[in-house]
Amino acid sequence: MDFQLTSEQRMIQDSVRRMVDRDIRPILNAHDSETPLPKAAMRQIMELCANQGLLSARVPESAGGAGLPTLVYGLMMEQLPPVVTLAVLGQEVTVTRIHFESTDEQRERLLPDLMSGSKITCTGTTEPDVGSDPRSVKTRAETDGDDWVINGRKMWITNASICDVINVTTSVGKDDEGLSRMMRVVVDREVSPFEAREIPTLGLRQGHLGEVVFENCRVPKANQLGQVGDAARILTLTWLANRPILGLCAVHMAQAALDVALKYAGDRVQFGRPIGSTQLVQEMLADIATAVTTSRLLCYYALSCIDRGDRGNQVSAMAKRYAIATCQRAVSLAMEVHGAMGISRELGLEQHYRDVRMLPIPDGTNQILTLIEGRELTGLKAYRS
Ligand SMILES: Cc1cc2nc3c(=O)[nH]c(=O)nc-3n(C[C@H](O)[C@H](O)[C@H](O)COP(=O)(O)OP(=O)(O)OC[C@H]3O[C@@H](n4cnc5c(N)ncnc54)[C@H](O)[C@@H]3O)c2cc1C
């Protein structure tokens, strides 16, 4: 067992960090931190990330992707600003889902623009009445000649308001148990127009989280992916790596919080001595550092289990739930180390505090992840699927 990154892994991380400092931060800084980026700016960021293989990480090289081990993908994603992590993950996971069990014709037609970032994409599963239980999706796909006709609404979809292409989880009816028979359809906005709008939220405000409305949206049947009934399996397979990567996004914020808290604790003097020399401030710093290290290691471990081919359900759920909860507390503690300065907009910790609060929700809430762990431990299901 070796807990050190290889020199190659460190070089890859450095390369992403350099790209962030040189190319991505200037784009983010040129725009209001509280407003979704213009589409052109997000596309520019996507294209930069594509150059590093981040938009096609899970697509094999033989199919034109980067074919990265998921651990390496996670190491790279950890270096990105959180708002970029969410946008890139939404894009890359959609690329992966389209790649899975599609035809050669579909891959050749759909994937190059998405893997290069020249088109923006997303996956729409969640609906106003359907969240943790995707087998209840109501967005209907009905057959009509050579088209599917789609009606329904999707909500809380990353990248939705600026997307060119959306991978939609639809229902084509119910099975014997009354659950949706789910089908995946790719909707190209130019060919099959639909409405999308941004939903204002607490954090990650330069990103895009939106609602999509399909009203008699005609989609060529050539855009149906895989088989009716495979949607839940494909979603689950891709959530496995997404979860620790979202955990690493929280680690990124907790590490940034630790760095500023350590400096402040050394500089700030009260009662005639640096606050960092007091035992209670040291306790806060020790708790933050422990959160960063344990969360990071657990997320790396979960990703390496997936790379080894283990069934990663339990550890992937554990990594996301633990890392995000622990790093949320760490960011809050770092604010406490700063006293009033901690809540100032000038310092930036309040933005991490809002951003990290967004992360427990996508790809499995804390409660759903707990139930996945429980099911894996006991072999007994506390919820349906
Ligand atoms: C930043 C962000 C990005 C997102 N990106 C996407 C995206 O790209 N595509 C997409 O389709 N969706 C996306 N979502 C939506 C996300 O997947 C859903 O919000 C999530 O699945 C939870 O659904 P819900 O909000 O409807 O909550 P609900 O499912 O209604 O849950 C409400 C509460 O009840 C709890 N609960 C539900 N069922 C149980 C149970 N059986 N036992 C115990 N507790 C339970 C939940 O844990 C939660 O606390 C995103 C959300 C966020 C915040």
PDBQT file of the ligand as one rigid body, heavy atoms in Angstrom, charges set to zero:
ROOT
HETATM    1  C1  LIG A 401     -26.128  21.415  -7.764  1.00  0.00    +0.000 C 
HETATM    2  C2  LIG A 401     -27.131  20.448  -8.296  1.00  0.00    +0.000 A 
HETATM    3  C3  LIG A 401     -26.931  19.857  -9.542  1.00  0.00    +0.000 A 
HETATM    4  C4  LIG A 401     -27.889  18.987 -10.059  1.00  0.00    +0.000 A 
HETATM    5  N1  LIG A 401     -27.712  18.497 -11.333  1.00  0.00    +0.000 NA
HETATM    6  C5  LIG A 401     -28.640  17.662 -11.868  1.00  0.00    +0.000 A 
HETATM    7  C6  LIG A 401     -28.516  17.204 -13.212  1.00  0.00    +0.000 A 
HETATM    8  O1  LIG A 401     -27.576  17.566 -13.933  1.00  0.00    +0.000 OA
HETATM    9  N2  LIG A 401     -29.469  16.359 -13.703  1.00  0.00    +0.000 N 
HETATM   10  C7  LIG A 401     -30.548  15.952 -12.942  1.00  0.00    +0.000 A 
HETATM   11  O2  LIG A 401     -31.363  15.204 -13.443  1.00  0.00    +0.000 OA
HETATM   12  N3  LIG A 401     -30.696  16.399 -11.657  1.00  0.00    +0.000 NA
HETATM   13  C8  LIG A 401     -29.783  17.238 -11.112  1.00  0.00    +0.000 A 
HETATM   14  N4  LIG A 401     -29.941  17.724  -9.837  1.00  0.00    +0.000 N 
HETATM   15  C9  LIG A 401     -31.120  17.323  -9.069  1.00  0.00    +0.000 C 
HETATM   16  C10 LIG A 401     -30.804  16.305  -7.991  1.00  0.00    +0.000 C 
HETATM   17  O3  LIG A 401     -30.379  15.098  -8.567  1.00  0.00    +0.000 OA
HETATM   18  C11 LIG A 401     -32.078  16.129  -7.132  1.00  0.00    +0.000 C 
HETATM   19  O4  LIG A 401     -32.341  17.375  -6.537  1.00  0.00    +0.000 OA
HETATM   20  C12 LIG A 401     -31.870  15.041  -6.097  1.00  0.00    +0.000 C 
HETATM   21  O5  LIG A 401     -31.927  13.780  -6.707  1.00  0.00    +0.000 OA
HETATM   22  C13 LIG A 401     -32.907  15.095  -4.966  1.00  0.00    +0.000 C 
HETATM   23  O6  LIG A 401     -34.180  15.206  -5.481  1.00  0.00    +0.000 OA
HETATM   24  P1  LIG A 401     -35.184  16.292  -4.857  1.00  0.00    +0.000 P 
HETATM   25  O7  LIG A 401     -34.475  17.601  -4.828  1.00  0.00    +0.000 OA
HETATM   26  O8  LIG A 401     -36.449  16.226  -5.638  1.00  0.00    +0.000 OA
HETATM   27  O9  LIG A 401     -35.436  15.848  -3.385  1.00  0.00    +0.000 OA
HETATM   28  P2  LIG A 401     -36.434  14.677  -2.896  1.00  0.00    +0.000 P 
HETATM   29  O10 LIG A 401     -36.134  13.403  -3.589  1.00  0.00    +0.000 OA
HETATM   30  O11 LIG A 401     -37.822  15.177  -2.950  1.00  0.00    +0.000 OA
HETATM   31  O12 LIG A 401     -35.983  14.534  -1.398  1.00  0.00    +0.000 OA
HETATM   32  C14 LIG A 401     -36.382  15.482  -0.375  1.00  0.00    +0.000 C 
HETATM   33  C15 LIG A 401     -35.803  14.990   0.953  1.00  0.00    +0.000 C 
HETATM   34  O13 LIG A 401     -36.354  13.703   1.263  1.00  0.00    +0.000 OA
HETATM   35  C16 LIG A 401     -35.296  12.756   1.458  1.00  0.00    +0.000 C 
HETATM   36  N5  LIG A 401     -35.735  11.434   0.990  1.00  0.00    +0.000 N 
HETATM   37  C17 LIG A 401     -36.285  11.106  -0.216  1.00  0.00    +0.000 A 
HETATM   38  N6  LIG A 401     -36.550   9.792  -0.252  1.00  0.00    +0.000 NA
HETATM   39  C18 LIG A 401     -36.154   9.260   0.923  1.00  0.00    +0.000 A 
HETATM   40  C19 LIG A 401     -36.151   7.950   1.490  1.00  0.00    +0.000 A 
HETATM   41  N7  LIG A 401     -36.613   6.891   0.815  1.00  0.00    +0.000 N 
HETATM   42  N8  LIG A 401     -35.673   7.810   2.738  1.00  0.00    +0.000 NA
HETATM   43  C20 LIG A 401     -35.185   8.858   3.416  1.00  0.00    +0.000 A 
HETATM   44  N9  LIG A 401     -35.154  10.121   2.954  1.00  0.00    +0.000 NA
HETATM   45  C21 LIG A 401     -35.630  10.322   1.716  1.00  0.00    +0.000 A 
HETATM   46  C22 LIG A 401     -34.139  13.301   0.654  1.00  0.00    +0.000 C 
HETATM   47  O14 LIG A 401     -32.894  12.788   1.084  1.00  0.00    +0.000 OA
HETATM   48  C23 LIG A 401     -34.287  14.802   0.900  1.00  0.00    +0.000 C 
HETATM   49  O15 LIG A 401     -33.738  15.131   2.146  1.00  0.00    +0.000 OA
HETATM   50  C24 LIG A 401     -29.022  18.635  -9.305  1.00  0.00    +0.000 A 
HETATM   51  C25 LIG A 401     -29.223  19.209  -8.037  1.00  0.00    +0.000 A 
HETATM   52  C26 LIG A 401     -28.300  20.116  -7.540  1.00  0.00    +0.000 A 
HETATM   53  C27 LIG A 401     -28.551  20.751  -6.197  1.00  0.00    +0.000 C 
ENDROOT
TORSDOF 0
